[in-house]
Amino acid sequence: MSSIPTPRLPEFRLESYFSRWEFAARHHLTASDAATLTVGELLALGDDHDRAAFEALPLGYTPTWGTPELRVAVASTYETLEPDDVLAFAGAEEALYWVLQLFAGPGDHVVVTVPNYQALESLPLAAGAQVTGVRLDPAAGWALDVDAVRAALRPDTRLVGVNFPNNPTGAVPDLATWDELVRLCDERGVRLFADEVYRGLERDPARRLPQAADCSPSAISLNVVSKAYGLPGLRVGWIACRDRSVLRALERHKHYTSICNAGPSEFLARVALGAREAIWARNRGIVAENVPLLDAFFAQHAELFEWAPPDGGCVAFPRYLGADGVEAFCRGAVEEEGVLLLPASLYTSSLADVPADRFRIGVGRRDPGPGLAALGRRLTRPQ
């Protein structure tokens, strides 16, 4: 019998941790998505034609690019894009994977922000690219330093990858900083790749940034209905870019993975996009209800935590000050009280320092009260 081959990619620490605990823990206090809707609730946001058409939907293959109706709906969420500027994918991860395969290989250089979703740095490193991390500054509210990005750029830099609102910190740069980053990439001939999956969940809608694909003809925007829309079960994401040669190359790659999305998922995603303002308002309302509960919890245990709610999205990255350390704290929370949190070790980067005393907590699911009460019992129990 042949030996088991060595994996070509490093372990995805966060997803491995979720594989162990996400559906075993009683209290999922670290969810990265907003509270979901049922199929019935989502269809109720459409019209009578949508409800009748969904029941009559044939269960055949869909176009690799995405159905025309979905691409029209996606394009309508941008200021300058047309349906032909959109390519659908099976969730955000497939899209992210192929963008990085296309732009990050031997001889290429990539710049990414840290902390990040691990795939943003692990995939280009595994592909043989040189990767430089630009650290978001925790002392300045996880601010992006565009001068640090400028200093990291090299003649062989092909891509600058960012994620705002940021996972896990919830940070959103101000508009002047964002505009400066876009201009820098355009001036240096470097493509900006922006993961915008939390856009729409800014606590102050005035902080919402314009999308990268609207800001630059070469920039690539990544989005999905999983996070701000709270519909991860649909597994529908997309890349938006006005450079259609990029989309054509990505479509060729997609033939090797999903080929196409599920028809019912694309149909329901189209309904959600049409009702996006109502869905975003609902989900921002849930965040707004939850933040005071977390404010009160962390204030009650002020000696153990440094807490700030997210500027956008539905996750935050507070600091744990207990003597036992954040890893033991999170392990005890899930093993003893069934409360799932993500410790800082899951966000460790080989590119830049990530504070080792942080953990991710979610603010987008309904009724965190029981989970916070269980976490409080863990904190007050004699060790």
C-alpha positions as CSV (number, residue, x, y, z in Angstrom):
1,M,0.0,0.0,0.0
2,S,1.4,3.4,-0.9
3,S,2.0,6.0,1.8
4,I,-0.3,8.9,2.4
5,P,1.0,11.9,0.4
6,T,2.2,15.0,2.1
7,P,-0.4,17.8,1.8
8,R,0.7,20.6,-0.5
9,L,-1.0,23.3,1.6
10,P,-0.4,24.0,5.3
11,E,-3.1,23.2,7.7
12,F,-5.8,25.8,7.7
13,R,-5.8,26.4,11.4
14,L,-9.1,28.3,11.8
15,E,-11.0,25.8,9.6
16,S,-9.5,22.8,11.4
17,Y,-10.6,24.4,14.7
18,F,-14.1,25.0,13.4
19,S,-14.2,21.4,12.1
20,R,-13.7,20.3,15.7
21,W,-15.9,22.7,17.6
22,E,-18.3,24.7,15.4
23,F,-21.2,22.2,15.6
24,A,-20.2,20.7,18.9
25,A,-20.1,23.8,21.0
26,R,-23.3,24.9,22.7
27,H,-22.7,28.7,22.3
28,H,-21.1,29.9,19.0
29,L,-19.8,33.2,20.2
30,T,-17.3,33.7,17.4
31,A,-19.4,33.4,14.3
32,S,-18.2,35.4,11.4
33,D,-21.5,35.7,9.6
34,A,-24.7,37.6,10.4
35,A,-27.8,35.7,11.6
36,T,-29.2,33.8,8.7
37,L,-32.7,33.8,7.1
38,T,-34.8,30.8,6.2
39,V,-35.7,30.1,2.6
40,G,-39.2,31.3,3.4
41,E,-38.0,34.5,5.0
42,L,-35.8,35.3,2.0
43,L,-38.4,34.6,-0.6
44,A,-40.8,36.8,1.3
45,L,-38.4,39.7,0.5
46,G,-38.9,39.0,-3.2
47,D,-42.2,39.3,-5.2
48,D,-44.9,36.9,-6.2
49,H,-43.0,36.0,-9.4
50,D,-39.9,35.0,-7.4
51,R,-41.9,32.7,-5.2
52,A,-43.6,31.0,-8.2
53,A,-40.4,30.8,-10.2
54,F,-38.5,29.2,-7.4
55,E,-40.9,26.3,-7.2
56,A,-40.7,25.8,-10.9
57,L,-36.9,26.1,-11.1
58,P,-35.2,23.3,-13.1
59,L,-32.4,21.6,-11.3
60,G,-30.0,21.6,-14.2
61,Y,-26.5,23.1,-14.7
62,T,-26.1,26.8,-14.6
63,P,-23.6,28.9,-16.7
64,T,-20.1,28.9,-15.5
65,W,-20.1,32.7,-15.4
66,G,-23.3,32.7,-13.3
67,T,-26.9,33.1,-14.5
68,P,-27.6,36.4,-16.3
69,E,-30.0,37.4,-13.7
70,L,-27.5,36.9,-10.9
71,R,-24.8,38.9,-12.7
72,V,-27.2,41.7,-13.4
73,A,-28.1,41.8,-9.6
74,V,-24.4,41.7,-8.6
75,A,-23.5,44.5,-11.1
76,S,-26.3,46.6,-9.6
77,T,-24.4,46.7,-6.3
78,Y,-21.6,48.6,-7.9
79,E,-21.5,52.2,-9.2
80,T,-19.7,51.6,-12.5
81,L,-19.8,47.9,-13.4
82,E,-21.8,46.0,-15.9
83,P,-22.9,42.3,-15.8
84,D,-20.0,41.3,-18.0
85,D,-17.7,42.6,-15.2
86,V,-18.9,39.8,-12.9
87,L,-17.9,36.2,-12.5
88,A,-19.7,34.0,-10.0
89,F,-18.0,31.4,-7.8
90,A,-18.9,28.8,-5.2
91,G,-18.4,31.0,-2.2
92,A,-15.7,33.5,-1.5
93,E,-13.0,30.9,-0.9
94,E,-13.0,29.5,-4.4
95,A,-12.8,33.0,-5.8
96,L,-9.9,33.9,-3.5
97,Y,-8.1,30.7,-4.3
98,W,-8.1,31.3,-8.1
99,V,-7.2,35.0,-7.9
100,L,-4.1,34.1,-5.9
101,Q,-3.3,31.2,-8.2
102,L,-3.4,33.6,-11.1
103,F,-1.4,36.4,-9.6
104,A,1.0,34.7,-7.1
105,G,3.6,32.3,-8.3
106,P,7.4,31.9,-8.5
107,G,8.9,35.2,-9.4
108,D,5.9,37.2,-8.1
109,H,5.7,39.4,-5.0
110,V,2.5,40.0,-3.1
111,V,1.7,42.4,-0.2
112,V,-1.1,41.5,2.3
113,T,-2.4,43.0,5.4
114,V,-2.0,41.2,8.8
115,P,-4.0,39.9,10.6
116,N,-5.9,38.2,7.9
117,Y,-7.9,35.2,6.8
118,Q,-5.1,32.7,6.5
119,A,-5.7,31.8,2.9
120,L,-4.7,35.3,1.9
121,E,-1.1,34.6,2.9
122,S,-0.8,30.8,2.9
123,L,-1.9,30.4,-0.8
124,P,0.6,32.7,-2.4
125,L,3.4,31.3,-0.1
126,A,2.5,27.8,-1.1
127,A,2.5,28.8,-4.8
128,G,6.1,30.0,-4.5
129,A,5.5,33.7,-4.4
130,Q,7.4,36.1,-2.2
131,V,4.9,37.7,0.3
132,T,5.3,40.7,2.5
133,G,2.9,41.4,5.4
134,V,1.8,44.9,6.4
135,R,0.7,45.0,10.0
136,L,-2.5,46.7,11.0
137,D,-1.6,48.7,14.1
138,P,-3.6,47.6,17.2
139,A,-2.5,50.7,19.2
140,A,-4.2,52.8,16.6
141,G,-7.4,50.9,16.3
142,W,-5.9,48.5,13.7
143,A,-5.2,51.4,11.3
144,L,-3.8,50.7,7.9
145,D,-0.4,52.5,7.2
146,V,-0.3,53.2,3.5
147,D,3.3,54.3,3.8
148,A,4.1,50.8,5.1
149,V,2.4,49.4,1.9
150,R,4.4,51.8,-0.2
151,A,7.7,50.7,1.5
152,A,6.8,47.0,0.9
153,L,6.2,47.4,-2.9
154,R,8.9,46.0,-5.2
155,P,9.3,46.0,-9.0
156,D,7.9,42.5,-9.1
157,T,4.9,43.2,-6.9
158,R,1.8,42.0,-8.7
159,L,-0.9,42.2,-6.0
160,V,-1.8,44.0,-2.8
161,G,-4.4,42.1,-0.9
162,V,-6.6,43.7,1.8
163,N,-9.8,42.9,3.7
164,F,-12.0,45.7,4.9
165,P,-14.1,45.6,7.1
166,N,-11.3,43.4,8.5
167,N,-11.6,39.9,9.8
168,P,-10.8,39.4,12.7
169,T,-10.5,43.0,13.9
170,G,-13.6,44.8,12.5
171,A,-11.4,47.7,11.4
172,V,-12.4,50.0,8.6
173,P,-10.0,52.6,7.3
174,D,-11.1,56.2,6.7
175,L,-12.0,57.3,3.2
176,A,-8.8,59.3,2.8
177,T,-6.6,56.3,3.6
178,W,-8.6,54.1,1.3
179,D,-8.3,56.6,-1.6
180,E,-4.5,56.9,-0.9
181,L,-4.2,53.1,-1.2
182,V,-6.1,52.9,-4.4
183,R,-4.0,55.8,-5.9
184,L,-0.8,54.1,-4.8
185,C,-1.6,50.8,-6.5
186,D,-2.7,52.6,-9.7
187,E,0.4,54.8,-9.8
188,R,2.7,51.8,-9.3
189,G,0.9,49.5,-11.7
190,V,0.0,47.0,-8.9
191,R,-3.4,45.3,-8.9
192,L,-5.5,45.9,-5.7
193,F,-7.4,42.8,-4.5
194,A,-10.0,43.8,-2.0
195,D,-11.9,41.2,0.1
196,E,-15.2,43.2,0.8
197,V,-17.3,40.4,2.2
198,Y,-18.4,42.5,5.3
199,R,-19.3,45.6,3.4
200,G,-22.8,46.7,4.4
201,L,-22.4,46.0,8.1
202,E,-20.6,49.2,9.1
203,R,-22.0,50.3,12.5
204,D,-22.0,53.8,11.0
205,P,-23.1,53.6,7.3
206,A,-21.1,56.8,6.7
207,R,-17.9,54.7,7.1
208,R,-18.8,52.4,4.2
209,L,-16.0,52.5,1.6
210,P,-16.5,52.6,-2.1
211,Q,-15.7,49.2,-3.7
212,A,-12.3,48.6,-5.2
213,A,-13.7,47.6,-8.6
214,D,-15.5,51.0,-8.8
215,C,-12.4,52.9,-7.7
216,S,-9.9,51.5,-10.2
217,P,-10.2,49.8,-13.7
218,S,-7.6,47.2,-12.6
219,A,-8.8,46.5,-9.1
220,I,-10.5,43.2,-8.1
221,S,-13.4,43.1,-5.7
222,L,-14.3,39.9,-3.9
223,N,-17.7,39.5,-2.3
224,V,-20.2,36.8,-1.2
225,V,-23.7,36.4,0.3
226,S,-22.3,34.6,3.3
227,K,-21.2,37.4,5.7
228,A,-23.0,40.7,5.5
229,Y,-26.1,39.0,4.0
230,G,-26.0,36.1,6.5
231,L,-26.6,33.4,3.8
232,P,-23.5,31.1,3.9
233,G,-25.6,28.1,3.0
234,L,-26.1,29.4,-0.5
235,R,-22.3,29.2,-1.2
236,V,-22.5,32.0,-3.8
237,G,-19.7,34.5,-4.2
238,W,-18.2,36.6,-7.0
239,I,-15.3,38.5,-8.4
240,A,-16.0,41.9,-9.9
241,C,-13.4,43.6,-12.1
242,R,-13.5,46.0,-15.1
243,D,-10.5,44.3,-16.6
244,R,-12.4,41.5,-18.4
245,S,-9.2,39.6,-19.3
246,V,-8.8,38.8,-15.6
247,L,-12.3,37.4,-15.5
248,R,-11.7,35.3,-18.6
249,A,-8.6,33.8,-17.1
250,L,-10.4,33.1,-13.8
251,E,-13.3,31.5,-15.7
252,R,-10.8,29.1,-17.3
253,H,-9.5,28.1,-13.9
254,K,-13.0,27.7,-12.5
255,H,-13.6,24.8,-14.9
256,Y,-11.2,22.7,-12.7
257,T,-13.2,23.3,-9.5
258,S,-16.9,24.0,-9.2
259,I,-17.6,24.5,-12.9
260,C,-20.8,26.2,-12.0
261,N,-23.0,27.0,-9.0
262,A,-26.2,25.4,-7.9
263,G,-29.2,26.9,-9.6
264,P,-31.4,27.3,-6.5
265,S,-28.5,29.0,-4.7
266,E,-28.0,31.5,-7.5
267,F,-31.7,32.2,-7.7
268,L,-31.9,32.9,-4.0
269,A,-28.7,35.0,-4.0
270,R,-30.3,37.1,-6.7
271,V,-33.3,37.6,-4.5
272,A,-31.1,38.6,-1.6
273,L,-29.1,41.1,-3.7
274,G,-32.4,42.7,-4.7
275,A,-33.3,43.1,-1.1
276,R,-29.9,44.0,0.1
277,E,-30.8,47.2,1.9
278,A,-33.4,45.5,3.9
279,I,-31.1,42.6,4.8
280,W,-28.2,44.8,5.7
281,A,-30.5,47.0,7.8
282,R,-31.8,43.9,9.6
283,N,-28.3,42.6,10.3
284,R,-26.9,46.0,11.4
285,G,-29.8,46.1,13.8
286,I,-28.8,42.7,15.3
287,V,-25.2,44.1,15.7
288,A,-26.6,47.2,17.3
289,E,-28.6,45.2,19.8
290,N,-25.6,43.0,20.6
291,V,-22.9,45.5,21.1
292,P,-24.3,47.0,24.3
293,L,-24.6,43.5,25.7
294,L,-20.9,42.9,25.0
295,D,-20.0,46.4,26.3
296,A,-21.7,45.5,29.6
297,F,-20.1,42.1,29.8
298,F,-16.6,43.3,29.2
299,A,-17.1,46.3,31.6
300,Q,-18.2,43.8,34.3
301,H,-14.9,42.0,33.8
302,A,-12.8,45.1,33.0
303,E,-9.7,43.7,34.8
304,L,-9.6,40.8,32.3
305,F,-10.3,42.4,29.0
306,E,-9.6,45.4,26.7
307,W,-12.6,45.7,24.4
308,A,-13.7,47.8,21.4
309,P,-16.6,47.0,19.2
310,P,-15.9,46.6,15.4
311,D,-16.2,49.5,13.1
312,G,-17.7,47.2,10.5
313,G,-18.5,43.6,10.0
314,C,-19.6,41.3,12.8
315,V,-16.4,40.2,14.5
316,A,-14.0,41.9,16.9
317,F,-10.6,41.1,18.3
318,P,-10.5,42.0,22.0
319,R,-7.5,41.5,24.3
320,Y,-7.5,39.0,27.2
321,L,-5.4,40.1,30.3
322,G,-5.9,37.0,32.5
323,A,-2.8,35.3,33.9
324,D,-3.7,32.0,32.4
325,G,-3.3,33.4,28.8
326,V,-5.7,33.6,25.9
327,E,-5.1,30.0,24.7
328,A,-6.0,28.5,28.0
329,F,-8.9,30.9,28.4
330,C,-10.5,29.9,25.0
331,R,-9.8,26.2,25.6
332,G,-11.4,26.3,29.0
333,A,-14.4,28.2,27.6
334,V,-15.2,25.6,25.0
335,E,-14.3,22.5,26.9
336,E,-16.0,23.5,30.2
337,E,-18.9,25.7,29.2
338,G,-19.3,25.0,25.5
339,V,-18.5,28.6,24.5
340,L,-16.6,28.8,21.2
341,L,-14.1,31.6,20.8
342,L,-11.1,31.8,18.5
343,P,-7.7,32.3,20.2
344,A,-4.9,34.4,18.6
345,S,-2.9,31.3,17.7
346,L,-5.4,30.7,14.8
347,Y,-4.4,34.1,13.4
348,T,-0.6,33.7,13.7
349,S,1.2,35.0,10.7
350,S,4.7,34.2,9.4
351,L,4.8,37.7,7.8
352,A,4.1,40.1,10.7
353,D,3.4,40.0,14.4
354,V,-0.2,39.3,15.6
355,P,-0.7,40.0,19.3
356,A,-0.8,36.7,21.2
357,D,-3.3,37.9,23.8
358,R,-6.3,38.4,21.4
359,F,-9.4,36.3,20.6
360,R,-12.2,36.7,18.0
361,I,-15.7,37.2,19.2
362,G,-18.8,37.6,17.0
363,V,-21.5,40.2,17.2
364,G,-23.8,39.2,14.4
365,R,-25.9,36.3,15.7
366,R,-29.1,36.8,17.7
367,D,-29.2,36.3,21.5
368,P,-25.6,36.1,22.7
369,G,-26.9,36.3,26.3
370,P,-26.8,32.6,27.2
371,G,-23.3,32.3,25.7
372,L,-22.1,35.4,27.6
373,A,-23.6,34.0,30.8
374,A,-21.8,30.7,30.3
375,L,-18.6,32.6,29.7
376,G,-19.1,34.6,32.9
377,R,-19.4,31.3,34.8
378,R,-16.1,30.2,33.4
379,L,-14.5,33.5,34.5
380,T,-15.9,33.3,38.1
381,R,-15.3,29.6,38.7
382,P,-12.2,29.0,41.0
383,Q,-9.4,27.7,38.9
